[in-house]
Amino acid sequence: MSQITTLKVLVYSDDSTTRRQVLLALGSRPHPDLPELEYVEVATEPVVIQQLDSGRIDLAILDGEAVPAGGLGIARQLKDEIHNCPPLLVLTGRPQDAWLATWSRADAAVPQPLDPIQLAEVVVRLLRARVPAAG
């Protein structure tokens, strides 16, 4: 049985500061039970689609406030078009926007400004489903 050594996490935002905040909040290993994370930073919608089509992404974190293509609309499109779509986490502009994440069919939502502890908890929960149980 092969063991997963890294998990690929796509981070989409047109804002490099937002992408950097996500990477700094999660680090290379947000939980000791999980493999290290390898990040794919993406700034445009076509590259998000291309990366998800590859089948090698374990989790996508999408900025709901990105322009011109927001992460909420992209999430809905991915759920419609990608067979066995990996978990999607959307970053909403504020906590009251959680209903938009439901509309987008994202697996989870975290409001901005980012709380690193909340973000890590949600990411760990979503990634655990992608990793076979040890032992």
N, CA, C and O atoms as CSV, one atom per row, in Angstrom:
chain,resi,resn,atom,element,x,y,z
A,1,MET,N,N,0.852,-1.190,0.000
A,1,MET,CA,C,0.000,0.000,0.000
A,1,MET,C,C,0.889,1.242,0.000
A,1,MET,O,O,1.776,1.378,0.843
A,2,SER,N,N,0.653,2.122,-0.923
A,2,SER,CA,C,1.474,3.327,-0.987
A,2,SER,C,C,0.959,4.358,0.005
A,2,SER,O,O,-0.246,4.479,0.225
A,3,GLN,N,N,1.865,5.081,0.584
A,3,GLN,CA,C,1.503,6.105,1.554
A,3,GLN,C,C,1.571,7.473,0.893
A,3,GLN,O,O,2.482,7.764,0.118
A,4,ILE,N,N,0.584,8.308,1.217
A,4,ILE,CA,C,0.553,9.661,0.678
A,4,ILE,C,C,1.626,10.473,1.400
A,4,ILE,O,O,1.637,10.546,2.629
A,5,THR,N,N,2.530,11.082,0.627
A,5,THR,CA,C,3.608,11.855,1.246
A,5,THR,C,C,3.325,13.345,1.275
A,5,THR,O,O,3.820,14.054,2.151
A,6,THR,N,N,2.534,13.828,0.328
A,6,THR,CA,C,2.138,15.243,0.330
A,6,THR,C,C,0.699,15.353,-0.160
A,6,THR,O,O,0.199,14.490,-0.882
A,7,LEU,N,N,0.059,16.422,0.248
A,7,LEU,CA,C,-1.273,16.752,-0.227
A,7,LEU,C,C,-1.174,18.068,-0.995
A,7,LEU,O,O,-0.559,19.025,-0.525
A,8,LYS,N,N,-1.785,18.107,-2.180
A,8,LYS,CA,C,-1.743,19.323,-3.000
A,8,LYS,C,C,-2.953,20.198,-2.704
A,8,LYS,O,O,-4.101,19.775,-2.835
A,9,VAL,N,N,-2.659,21.437,-2.300
A,9,VAL,CA,C,-3.698,22.399,-1.966
A,9,VAL,C,C,-3.604,23.579,-2.926
A,9,VAL,O,O,-2.589,24.274,-2.973
A,10,LEU,N,N,-4.662,23.795,-3.684
A,10,LEU,CA,C,-4.731,24.941,-4.585
A,10,LEU,C,C,-5.265,26.134,-3.797
A,10,LEU,O,O,-6.264,26.019,-3.086
A,11,VAL,N,N,-4.600,27.273,-3.926
A,11,VAL,CA,C,-5.040,28.508,-3.271
A,11,VAL,C,C,-5.277,29.537,-4.376
A,11,VAL,O,O,-4.343,29.981,-5.044
A,12,TYR,N,N,-6.561,29.907,-4.556
A,12,TYR,CA,C,-6.926,30.847,-5.614
A,12,TYR,C,C,-7.337,32.189,-5.043
A,12,TYR,O,O,-8.218,32.276,-4.187
A,13,SER,N,N,-6.687,33.235,-5.530
A,13,SER,CA,C,-7.096,34.614,-5.296
A,13,SER,C,C,-6.355,35.485,-6.295
A,13,SER,O,O,-5.211,35.198,-6.649
A,14,ASP,N,N,-7.005,36.547,-6.749
A,14,ASP,CA,C,-6.312,37.503,-7.616
A,14,ASP,C,C,-5.370,38.372,-6.783
A,14,ASP,O,O,-4.536,39.092,-7.333
A,15,ASP,N,N,-5.505,38.304,-5.456
A,15,ASP,CA,C,-4.719,39.117,-4.528
A,15,ASP,C,C,-3.613,38.260,-3.903
A,15,ASP,O,O,-3.890,37.326,-3.150
A,16,SER,N,N,-2.368,38.589,-4.223
A,16,SER,CA,C,-1.244,37.800,-3.698
A,16,SER,C,C,-1.173,37.869,-2.172
A,16,SER,O,O,-0.684,36.935,-1.536
A,17,THR,N,N,-1.652,38.960,-1.578
A,17,THR,CA,C,-1.659,39.083,-0.121
A,17,THR,C,C,-2.598,38.051,0.499
A,17,THR,O,O,-2.267,37.447,1.520
A,18,THR,N,N,-3.750,37.847,-0.100
A,18,THR,CA,C,-4.689,36.843,0.400
A,18,THR,C,C,-4.080,35.447,0.292
A,18,THR,O,O,-4.167,34.655,1.230
A,19,ARG,N,N,-3.465,35.147,-0.848
A,19,ARG,CA,C,-2.829,33.830,-1.005
A,19,ARG,C,C,-1.758,33.632,0.055
A,19,ARG,O,O,-1.673,32.563,0.659
A,20,ARG,N,N,-0.949,34.641,0.286
A,20,ARG,CA,C,0.134,34.568,1.270
A,20,ARG,C,C,-0.435,34.357,2.675
A,20,ARG,O,O,0.118,33.576,3.450
A,21,GLN,N,N,-1.535,35.043,3.014
A,21,GLN,CA,C,-2.158,34.871,4.335
A,21,GLN,C,C,-2.596,33.426,4.557
A,21,GLN,O,O,-2.424,32.887,5.650
A,22,VAL,N,N,-3.157,32.799,3.530
A,22,VAL,CA,C,-3.586,31.401,3.638
A,22,VAL,C,C,-2.373,30.503,3.879
A,22,VAL,O,O,-2.396,29.652,4.768
A,23,LEU,N,N,-1.322,30.692,3.093
A,23,LEU,CA,C,-0.128,29.859,3.242
A,23,LEU,C,C,0.514,30.036,4.612
A,23,LEU,O,O,0.936,29.061,5.233
A,24,LEU,N,N,0.588,31.276,5.083
A,24,LEU,CA,C,1.178,31.519,6.402
A,24,LEU,C,C,0.310,30.948,7.516
A,24,LEU,O,O,0.835,30.436,8.505
A,25,ALA,N,N,-1.012,31.028,7.370
A,25,ALA,CA,C,-1.916,30.518,8.397
A,25,ALA,C,C,-1.827,28.997,8.513
A,25,ALA,O,O,-1.914,28.457,9.616
A,26,LEU,N,N,-1.656,28.306,7.392
A,26,LEU,CA,C,-1.653,26.848,7.405
A,26,LEU,C,C,-0.276,26.244,7.594
A,26,LEU,O,O,-0.135,25.199,8.228
A,27,GLY,N,N,0.740,26.895,7.049
A,27,GLY,CA,C,2.080,26.327,7.121
A,27,GLY,C,C,2.192,25.061,6.291
A,27,GLY,O,O,1.297,24.741,5.509
A,28,SER,N,N,3.287,24.348,6.462
A,28,SER,CA,C,3.523,23.168,5.637
A,28,SER,C,C,2.819,21.927,6.177
A,28,SER,O,O,2.649,20.942,5.459
A,29,ARG,N,N,2.412,21.977,7.446
A,29,ARG,CA,C,1.761,20.804,8.035
A,29,ARG,C,C,0.829,21.257,9.161
A,29,ARG,O,O,1.266,21.388,10.305
A,30,PRO,N,N,-0.448,21.497,8.853
A,30,PRO,CA,C,-1.358,22.041,9.862
A,30,PRO,C,C,-1.741,21.053,10.968
A,30,PRO,O,O,-2.299,21.451,11.990
A,31,HIS,N,N,-1.439,19.758,10.762
A,31,HIS,CA,C,-1.734,18.764,11.799
A,31,HIS,C,C,-0.746,17.608,11.663
A,31,HIS,O,O,-0.453,17.179,10.547
A,32,PRO,N,N,-0.223,17.093,12.794
A,32,PRO,CA,C,0.779,16.022,12.717
A,32,PRO,C,C,0.267,14.722,12.095
A,32,PRO,O,O,1.068,13.913,11.627
A,33,ASP,N,N,-1.051,14.505,12.081
A,33,ASP,CA,C,-1.610,13.289,11.478
A,33,ASP,C,C,-1.668,13.350,9.956
A,33,ASP,O,O,-1.907,12.336,9.300
A,34,LEU,N,N,-1.453,14.529,9.399
A,34,LEU,CA,C,-1.558,14.692,7.951
A,34,LEU,C,C,-0.189,14.805,7.310
A,34,LEU,O,O,0.767,15.253,7.944
A,35,PRO,N,N,-0.093,14.394,6.038
A,35,PRO,CA,C,1.159,14.628,5.296
A,35,PRO,C,C,1.400,16.123,5.111
A,35,PRO,O,O,0.517,16.941,5.369
A,36,GLU,N,N,2.598,16.468,4.663
A,36,GLU,CA,C,2.903,17.873,4.379
A,36,GLU,C,C,2.042,18.368,3.234
A,36,GLU,O,O,1.605,17.597,2.379
A,37,LEU,N,N,1.805,19.684,3.238
A,37,LEU,CA,C,1.028,20.307,2.175
A,37,LEU,C,C,1.959,20.896,1.127
A,37,LEU,O,O,2.991,21.488,1.444
A,38,GLU,N,N,1.571,20.719,-0.116
A,38,GLU,CA,C,2.249,21.349,-1.243
A,38,GLU,C,C,1.232,22.304,-1.860
A,38,GLU,O,O,0.125,21.899,-2.216
A,39,TYR,N,N,1.613,23.568,-1.983
A,39,TYR,CA,C,0.670,24.585,-2.451
A,39,TYR,C,C,0.843,24.872,-3.930
A,39,TYR,O,O,1.951,24.875,-4.466
A,40,VAL,N,N,-0.300,25.116,-4.574
A,40,VAL,CA,C,-0.339,25.585,-5.948
A,40,VAL,C,C,-1.073,26.921,-5.880
A,40,VAL,O,O,-2.287,26.959,-5.679
A,41,GLU,N,N,-0.329,28.021,-6.048
A,41,GLU,CA,C,-0.938,29.351,-6.002
A,41,GLU,C,C,-1.434,29.721,-7.392
A,41,GLU,O,O,-0.710,29.598,-8.379
A,42,VAL,N,N,-2.694,30.179,-7.452
A,42,VAL,CA,C,-3.334,30.482,-8.721
A,42,VAL,C,C,-4.021,31.844,-8.624
A,42,VAL,O,O,-4.660,32.159,-7.620
A,43,ALA,N,N,-3.879,32.649,-9.688
A,43,ALA,CA,C,-4.462,33.993,-9.685
A,43,ALA,C,C,-5.590,34.167,-10.697
A,43,ALA,O,O,-6.248,35.207,-10.701
A,44,THR,N,N,-5.834,33.165,-11.563
A,44,THR,CA,C,-6.869,33.319,-12.591
A,44,THR,C,C,-7.763,32.083,-12.668
A,44,THR,O,O,-7.333,30.963,-12.389
A,45,GLU,N,N,-9.017,32.317,-13.055
A,45,GLU,CA,C,-10.000,31.235,-13.150
A,45,GLU,C,C,-9.591,30.122,-14.123
A,45,GLU,O,O,-9.729,28.950,-13.772
A,46,PRO,N,N,-9.091,30.433,-15.338
A,46,PRO,CA,C,-8.741,29.340,-16.252
A,46,PRO,C,C,-7.706,28.376,-15.659
A,46,PRO,O,O,-7.759,27.173,-15.915
A,47,VAL,N,N,-6.777,28.898,-14.877
A,47,VAL,CA,C,-5.756,28.031,-14.283
A,47,VAL,C,C,-6.365,27.177,-13.163
A,47,VAL,O,O,-5.964,26.030,-12.968
A,48,VAL,N,N,-7.329,27.738,-12.432
A,48,VAL,CA,C,-8.042,26.934,-11.419
A,48,VAL,C,C,-8.681,25.722,-12.093
A,48,VAL,O,O,-8.514,24.588,-11.645
A,49,ILE,N,N,-9.415,25.977,-13.177
A,49,ILE,CA,C,-10.111,24.896,-13.898
A,49,ILE,C,C,-9.095,23.863,-14.406
A,49,ILE,O,O,-9.300,22.658,-14.260
A,50,GLN,N,N,-8.007,24.344,-14.999
A,50,GLN,CA,C,-6.969,23.453,-15.529
A,50,GLN,C,C,-6.389,22.579,-14.414
A,50,GLN,O,O,-6.225,21.372,-14.594
A,51,GLN,N,N,-6.082,23.178,-13.274
A,51,GLN,CA,C,-5.500,22.432,-12.159
A,51,GLN,C,C,-6.472,21.385,-11.603
A,51,GLN,O,O,-6.072,20.260,-11.304
A,52,LEU,N,N,-7.750,21.758,-11.466
A,52,LEU,CA,C,-8.739,20.811,-10.937
A,52,LEU,C,C,-9.010,19.694,-11.942
A,52,LEU,O,O,-9.245,18.549,-11.556
A,53,ASP,N,N,-8.975,20.028,-13.228
A,53,ASP,CA,C,-9.151,19.011,-14.270
A,53,ASP,C,C,-8.038,17.964,-14.221
A,53,ASP,O,O,-8.252,16.821,-14.625
A,54,SER,N,N,-6.865,18.336,-13.736
A,54,SER,CA,C,-5.722,17.417,-13.713
A,54,SER,C,C,-5.953,16.247,-12.761
A,54,SER,O,O,-5.323,15.199,-12.902
A,55,GLY,N,N,-6.855,16.421,-11.790
A,55,GLY,CA,C,-7.124,15.352,-10.835
A,55,GLY,C,C,-6.084,15.213,-9.740
A,55,GLY,O,O,-6.139,14.262,-8.961
A,56,ARG,N,N,-5.140,16.133,-9.661
A,56,ARG,CA,C,-4.055,16.020,-8.678
A,56,ARG,C,C,-4.202,16.975,-7.493
A,56,ARG,O,O,-3.285,17.088,-6.678
A,57,ILE,N,N,-5.325,17.653,-7.387
A,57,ILE,CA,C,-5.543,18.589,-6.286
A,57,ILE,C,C,-6.369,17.893,-5.202
A,57,ILE,O,O,-7.396,17.280,-5.495
A,58,ASP,N,N,-5.916,17.991,-3.951
A,58,ASP,CA,C,-6.618,17.359,-2.830
A,58,ASP,C,C,-7.594,18.302,-2.136
A,58,ASP,O,O,-8.537,17.850,-1.488
A,59,LEU,N,N,-7.376,19.605,-2.267
A,59,LEU,CA,C,-8.240,20.609,-1.661
A,59,LEU,C,C,-8.038,21.914,-2.422
A,59,LEU,O,O,-6.913,22.267,-2.777
A,60,ALA,N,N,-9.134,22.628,-2.671
A,60,ALA,CA,C,-9.032,23.950,-3.290
A,60,ALA,C,C,-9.599,24.984,-2.323
A,60,ALA,O,O,-10.709,24.834,-1.814
A,61,ILE,N,N,-8.819,26.035,-2.079
A,61,ILE,CA,C,-9.241,27.165,-1.261
A,61,ILE,C,C,-9.454,28.331,-2.218
A,61,ILE,O,O,-8.518,28.787,-2.874
A,62,LEU,N,N,-10.697,28.810,-2.290
A,62,LEU,CA,C,-11.081,29.795,-3.294
A,62,LEU,C,C,-11.528,31.089,-2.626
A,62,LEU,O,O,-12.379,31.074,-1.736
A,63,ASP,N,N,-10.957,32.198,-3.056
A,63,ASP,CA,C,-11.295,33.516,-2.522
A,63,ASP,C,C,-12.619,33.982,-3.117
A,63,ASP,O,O,-12.717,34.253,-4.314
A,64,GLY,N,N,-13.636,34.069,-2.264
A,64,GLY,CA,C,-14.946,34.514,-2.719
A,64,GLY,C,C,-14.979,35.960,-3.170
A,64,GLY,O,O,-15.906,36.375,-3.865
A,65,GLU,N,N,-13.967,36.735,-2.779
A,65,GLU,CA,C,-13.910,38.155,-3.127
A,65,GLU,C,C,-13.011,38.432,-4.340
A,65,GLU,O,O,-12.819,39.590,-4.713
A,66,ALA,N,N,-12.467,37.391,-4.950
A,66,ALA,CA,C,-11.563,37.573,-6.090
A,66,ALA,C,C,-12.313,38.208,-7.262
A,66,ALA,O,O,-13.518,38.019,-7.427
A,67,VAL,N,N,-11.569,38.963,-8.069
A,67,VAL,CA,C,-12.132,39.572,-9.277
A,67,VAL,C,C,-11.205,39.269,-10.456
A,67,VAL,O,O,-9.994,39.157,-10.266
A,68,PRO,N,N,-11.743,39.136,-11.653
A,68,PRO,CA,C,-13.144,39.264,-12.013
A,68,PRO,C,C,-13.980,38.017,-11.693
A,68,PRO,O,O,-15.208,38.103,-11.669
A,69,ALA,N,N,-13.357,36.876,-11.449
A,69,ALA,CA,C,-14.100,35.639,-11.173
A,69,ALA,C,C,-13.995,35.307,-9.689
A,69,ALA,O,O,-12.923,34.970,-9.188
A,70,GLY,N,N,-15.120,35.409,-9.000
A,70,GLY,CA,C,-15.134,35.114,-7.571
A,70,GLY,C,C,-15.114,33.619,-7.294
A,70,GLY,O,O,-15.588,32.813,-8.094
A,71,GLY,N,N,-14.561,33.272,-6.151
A,71,GLY,CA,C,-14.434,31.869,-5.772
A,71,GLY,C,C,-15.758,31.157,-5.582
A,71,GLY,O,O,-15.830,29.939,-5.744
A,72,LEU,N,N,-16.824,31.902,-5.237
A,72,LEU,CA,C,-18.126,31.259,-5.037
A,72,LEU,C,C,-18.683,30.729,-6.356
A,72,LEU,O,O,-19.159,29.595,-6.426
A,73,GLY,N,N,-18.622,31.544,-7.387
A,73,GLY,CA,C,-19.089,31.101,-8.700
A,73,GLY,C,C,-18.223,29.992,-9.264
A,73,GLY,O,O,-18.727,29.056,-9.885
A,74,ILE,N,N,-16.919,30.095,-9.049
A,74,ILE,CA,C,-16.004,29.045,-9.510
A,74,ILE,C,C,-16.317,27.733,-8.790
A,74,ILE,O,O,-16.320,26.668,-9.407
A,75,ALA,N,N,-16.580,27.814,-7.483
A,75,ALA,CA,C,-16.890,26.599,-6.718
A,75,ALA,C,C,-18.111,25.894,-7.305
A,75,ALA,O,O,-18.105,24.679,-7.500
A,76,ARG,N,N,-19.147,26.664,-7.580
A,76,ARG,CA,C,-20.370,26.067,-8.138
A,76,ARG,C,C,-20.084,25.416,-9.490
A,76,ARG,O,O,-20.566,24.317,-9.768
A,77,GLN,N,N,-19.307,26.087,-10.322
A,77,GLN,CA,C,-18.954,25.541,-11.640
A,77,GLN,C,C,-18.150,24.254,-11.488
A,77,GLN,O,O,-18.394,23.282,-12.203
A,78,LEU,N,N,-17.189,24.242,-10.557
A,78,LEU,CA,C,-16.364,23.048,-10.364
A,78,LEU,C,C,-17.205,21.864,-9.900
A,78,LEU,O,O,-17.012,20.741,-10.367
A,79,LYS,N,N,-18.142,22.115,-8.976
A,79,LYS,CA,C,-18.997,21.030,-8.484
A,79,LYS,C,C,-19.867,20.475,-9.610
A,79,LYS,O,O,-20.188,19.287,-9.624
A,80,ASP,N,N,-20.252,21.348,-10.563
A,80,ASP,CA,C,-21.060,20.904,-11.706
A,80,ASP,C,C,-20.237,20.136,-12.736
A,80,ASP,O,O,-20.742,19.205,-13.362
A,81,GLU,N,N,-18.967,20.522,-12.917
A,81,GLU,CA,C,-18.207,20.045,-14.070
A,81,GLU,C,C,-17.095,19.047,-13.770
A,81,GLU,O,O,-16.669,18.329,-14.675
A,82,ILE,N,N,-16.613,18.979,-12.541
A,82,ILE,CA,C,-15.472,18.100,-12.237
A,82,ILE,C,C,-15.983,16.822,-11.579
A,82,ILE,O,O,-16.572,16.861,-10.498
A,83,HIS,N,N,-15.752,15.697,-12.239
A,83,HIS,CA,C,-16.125,14.402,-11.663
A,83,HIS,C,C,-15.236,14.142,-10.452
A,83,HIS,O,O,-14.021,14.331,-10.524
A,84,ASN,N,N,-15.825,13.712,-9.348
A,84,ASN,CA,C,-15.085,13.498,-8.092
A,84,ASN,C,C,-14.310,14.749,-7.683
A,84,ASN,O,O,-13.127,14.684,-7.352
A,85,CYS,N,N,-14.992,15.869,-7.714
A,85,CYS,CA,C,-14.373,17.144,-7.343
A,85,CYS,C,C,-13.815,17.054,-5.917
A,85,CYS,O,O,-14.494,16.574,-5.009
A,86,PRO,N,N,-12.579,17.516,-5.729
A,86,PRO,CA,C,-12.022,17.516,-4.368
A,86,PRO,C,C,-12.778,18.510,-3.491
A,86,PRO,O,O,-13.547,19.322,-4.006
A,87,PRO,N,N,-12.574,18.459,-2.187
A,87,PRO,CA,C,-13.247,19.414,-1.312
A,87,PRO,C,C,-12.889,20.855,-1.691
A,87,PRO,O,O,-11.762,21.154,-2.086
A,88,LEU,N,N,-13.878,21.730,-1.559
A,88,LEU,CA,C,-13.701,23.151,-1.856
A,88,LEU,C,C,-13.997,23.962,-0.609
A,88,LEU,O,O,-15.025,23.775,0.042
A,89,LEU,N,N,-13.083,24.865,-0.285
A,89,LEU,CA,C,-13.244,25.789,0.835
A,89,LEU,C,C,-13.272,27.190,0.253
A,89,LEU,O,O,-12.345,27.585,-0.455
A,90,VAL,N,N,-14.325,27.947,0.542
A,90,VAL,CA,C,-14.387,29.318,0.055
A,90,VAL,C,C,-14.119,30.288,1.203
A,90,VAL,O,O,-14.544,30.076,2.339
A,91,LEU,N,N,-13.408,31.344,0.871
A,91,LEU,CA,C,-13.148,32.428,1.810
A,91,LEU,C,C,-14.182,33.501,1.524
A,91,LEU,O,O,-14.189,34.087,0.441
A,92,THR,N,N,-15.055,33.762,2.486
A,92,THR,CA,C,-16.114,34.747,2.276
A,92,THR,C,C,-15.677,36.101,2.811
A,92,THR,O,O,-14.792,36.198,3.661
A,93,GLY,N,N,-16.315,37.138,2.297
A,93,GLY,CA,C,-15.972,38.496,2.703
A,93,GLY,C,C,-16.345,38.809,4.133
A,93,GLY,O,O,-15.740,39.676,4.764
A,94,ARG,N,N,-17.353,38.101,4.654
A,94,ARG,CA,C,-17.807,38.331,6.032
A,94,ARG,C,C,-18.622,37.116,6.465
A,94,ARG,O,O,-19.110,36.369,5.617
A,95,PRO,N,N,-18.775,36.907,7.774
A,95,PRO,CA,C,-19.504,35.718,8.262
A,95,PRO,C,C,-20.928,35.614,7.715
A,95,PRO,O,O,-21.422,34.509,7.494
A,96,GLN,N,N,-21.595,36.758,7.492
A,96,GLN,CA,C,-22.974,36.747,6.996
A,96,GLN,C,C,-23.085,36.179,5.580
A,96,GLN,O,O,-24.191,35.899,5.117
A,97,ASP,N,N,-21.965,36.006,4.892
A,97,ASP,CA,C,-21.985,35.484,3.525
A,97,ASP,C,C,-21.947,33.956,3.465
A,97,ASP,O,O,-21.814,33.387,2.381
A,98,ALA,N,N,-22.060,33.290,4.606
A,98,ALA,CA,C,-22.005,31.821,4.628
A,98,ALA,C,C,-23.082,31.209,3.736
A,98,ALA,O,O,-22.867,30.141,3.162
A,99,TRP,N,N,-24.240,31.866,3.611
A,99,TRP,CA,C,-25.299,31.337,2.749
A,99,TRP,C,C,-24.849,31.260,1.297
A,99,TRP,O,O,-25.284,30.381,0.553
A,100,LEU,N,N,-23.978,32.179,0.894
A,100,LEU,CA,C,-23.452,32.134,-0.482
A,100,LEU,C,C,-22.602,30.889,-0.695
A,100,LEU,O,O,-22.605,30.305,-1.779
A,101,ALA,N,N,-21.874,30.487,0.343
A,101,ALA,CA,C,-21.070,29.271,0.250
A,101,ALA,C,C,-21.980,28.058,0.071
A,101,ALA,O,O,-21.644,27.131,-0.666
A,102,THR,N,N,-23.128,28.065,0.743
A,102,THR,CA,C,-24.093,26.974,0.571
A,102,THR,C,C,-24.582,26.947,-0.875
A,102,THR,O,O,-24.651,25.885,-1.493
A,103,TRP,N,N,-24.919,28.119,-1.411
A,103,TRP,CA,C,-25.355,28.200,-2.805
A,103,TRP,C,C,-24.283,27.661,-3.752
A,103,TRP,O,O,-24.594,26.993,-4.738
A,104,SER,N,N,-23.031,27.955,-3.444
A,104,SER,CA,C,-21.932,27.564,-4.332
A,104,SER,C,C,-21.616,26.072,-4.246
A,104,SER,O,O,-20.858,25.545,-5.061
A,105,ARG,N,N,-22.205,25.390,-3.249
A,105,ARG,CA,C,-21.982,23.962,-2.991
A,105,ARG,C,C,-20.556,23.682,-2.507
A,105,ARG,O,O,-20.057,22.564,-2.629
A,106,ALA,N,N,-19.915,24.706,-1.961
A,106,ALA,CA,C,-18.597,24.505,-1.353
A,106,ALA,C,C,-18.755,23.597,-0.139
A,106,ALA,O,O,-19.822,23.536,0.472
A,107,ASP,N,N,-17.687,22.897,0.198
A,107,ASP,CA,C,-17.725,21.977,1.339
A,107,ASP,C,C,-17.588,22.702,2.671
A,107,ASP,O,O,-17.973,22.171,3.713
A,108,ALA,N,N,-17.040,23.909,2.639
A,108,ALA,CA,C,-16.857,24.687,3.864
A,108,ALA,C,C,-16.606,26.140,3.480
A,108,ALA,O,O,-16.276,26.457,2.337
A,109,ALA,N,N,-16.776,27.021,4.482
A,109,ALA,CA,C,-16.509,28.446,4.280
A,109,ALA,C,C,-15.838,29.000,5.527
A,109,ALA,O,O,-16.158,28.609,6.649
A,110,VAL,N,N,-14.902,29.918,5.309
A,110,VAL,CA,C,-14.233,30.622,6.400
A,110,VAL,C,C,-14.278,32.106,6.040
A,110,VAL,O,O,-13.900,32.490,4.933
A,111,PRO,N,N,-14.747,32.952,6.990
A,111,PRO,CA,C,-14.822,34.381,6.691
A,111,PRO,C,C,-13.464,35.070,6.789
A,111,PRO,O,O,-12.563,34.621,7.497
A,112,GLN,N,N,-13.348,36.180,6.050
A,112,GLN,CA,C,-12.171,37.035,6.168
A,112,GLN,C,C,-12.533,38.204,7.068
A,112,GLN,O,O,-13.705,38.580,7.087
A,113,PRO,N,N,-11.623,38.802,7.810
A,113,PRO,CA,C,-10.211,38.451,7.869
A,113,PRO,C,C,-10.018,37.052,8.445
A,113,PRO,O,O,-10.768,36.616,9.318
A,114,LEU,N,N,-9.008,36.364,7.946
A,114,LEU,CA,C,-8.776,34.972,8.304
A,114,LEU,C,C,-8.350,34.813,9.755
A,114,LEU,O,O,-7.497,35.545,10.257
A,115,ASP,N,N,-8.965,33.838,10.414
A,115,ASP,CA,C,-8.537,33.388,11.726
A,115,ASP,C,C,-7.722,32.123,11.463
A,115,ASP,O,O,-8.285,31.104,11.060
A,116,PRO,N,N,-6.383,32.170,11.687
A,116,PRO,CA,C,-5.535,31.020,11.348
A,116,PRO,C,C,-5.970,29.717,12.021
A,116,PRO,O,O,-5.846,28.648,11.424
A,117,ILE,N,N,-6.472,29.791,13.245
A,117,ILE,CA,C,-6.889,28.577,13.949
A,117,ILE,C,C,-8.139,27.998,13.291
A,117,ILE,O,O,-8.214,26.793,13.049
A,118,GLN,N,N,-9.112,28.847,13.005
A,118,GLN,CA,C,-10.332,28.378,12.345
A,118,GLN,C,C,-10.012,27.804,10.963
A,118,GLN,O,O,-10.522,26.745,10.598
A,119,LEU,N,N,-9.176,28.494,10.202
A,119,LEU,CA,C,-8.811,28.028,8.869
A,119,LEU,C,C,-8.147,26.654,8.954
A,119,LEU,O,O,-8.498,25.748,8.198
A,120,ALA,N,N,-7.198,26.498,9.862
A,120,ALA,CA,C,-6.494,25.217,10.004
A,120,ALA,C,C,-7.456,24.097,10.398
A,120,ALA,O,O,-7.359,22.988,9.872
A,121,GLU,N,N,-8.382,24.374,11.316
A,121,GLU,CA,C,-9.344,23.346,11.738
A,121,GLU,C,C,-10.191,22.866,10.568
A,121,GLU,O,O,-10.414,21.667,10.406
A,122,VAL,N,N,-10.659,23.799,9.757
A,122,VAL,CA,C,-11.504,23.439,8.614
A,122,VAL,C,C,-10.691,22.667,7.576
A,122,VAL,O,O,-11.160,21.661,7.044
A,123,VAL,N,N,-9.484,23.129,7.287
A,123,VAL,CA,C,-8.628,22.457,6.308
A,123,VAL,C,C,-8.289,21.037,6.761
A,123,VAL,O,O,-8.339,20.102,5.962
A,124,VAL,N,N,-7.950,20.875,8.023
A,124,VAL,CA,C,-7.629,19.534,8.547
A,124,VAL,C,C,-8.842,18.611,8.402
A,124,VAL,O,O,-8.701,17.461,7.986
A,125,ARG,N,N,-10.028,19.111,8.743
A,125,ARG,CA,C,-11.247,18.291,8.620
A,125,ARG,C,C,-11.470,17.860,7.164
A,125,ARG,O,O,-11.784,16.699,6.903
A,126,LEU,N,N,-11.309,18.785,6.228
A,126,LEU,CA,C,-11.532,18.460,4.820
A,126,LEU,C,C,-10.472,17.502,4.276
A,126,LEU,O,O,-10.785,16.612,3.486
A,127,LEU,N,N,-9.231,17.681,4.694
A,127,LEU,CA,C,-8.156,16.824,4.175
A,127,LEU,C,C,-8.163,15.427,4.790
A,127,LEU,O,O,-7.738,14.468,4.147
A,128,ARG,N,N,-8.635,15.305,6.016
A,128,ARG,CA,C,-8.684,13.977,6.654
A,128,ARG,C,C,-9.480,12.993,5.819
A,128,ARG,O,O,-9.161,11.804,5.785
A,129,ALA,N,N,-10.506,13.475,5.150
A,129,ALA,CA,C,-11.333,12.610,4.304
A,129,ALA,C,C,-10.556,12.117,3.081
A,129,ALA,O,O,-10.954,11.134,2.456
A,130,ARG,N,N,-9.458,12.784,2.737
A,130,ARG,CA,C,-8.667,12.417,1.546
A,130,ARG,C,C,-7.523,11.464,1.869
A,130,ARG,O,O,-6.892,10.913,0.967
A,131,VAL,N,N,-7.254,11.269,3.178
A,131,VAL,CA,C,-6.102,10.467,3.582
A,131,VAL,C,C,-6.603,9.177,4.211
A,131,VAL,O,O,-7.406,9.215,5.143
A,132,PRO,N,N,-6.135,8.025,3.708
A,132,PRO,CA,C,-6.528,6.759,4.341
A,132,PRO,C,C,-6.076,6.726,5.793
A,132,PRO,O,O,-4.994,7.210,6.124
A,133,ALA,N,N,-6.890,6.168,6.641
A,133,ALA,CA,C,-6.554,6.096,8.066
A,133,ALA,C,C,-5.279,5.281,8.266
A,133,ALA,O,O,-5.090,4.234,7.647
A,134,ALA,N,N,-4.428,5.772,9.124
A,134,ALA,CA,C,-3.169,5.070,9.408
A,134,ALA,C,C,-3.436,3.904,10.345
A,134,ALA,O,O,-4.331,3.946,11.189
A,135,GLY,N,N,-2.626,2.853,10.167
A,135,GLY,CA,C,-2.716,1.727,11.086
A,135,GLY,C,C,-3.711,0.787,10.608
A,135,GLY,O,O,-3.944,-0.242,11.244
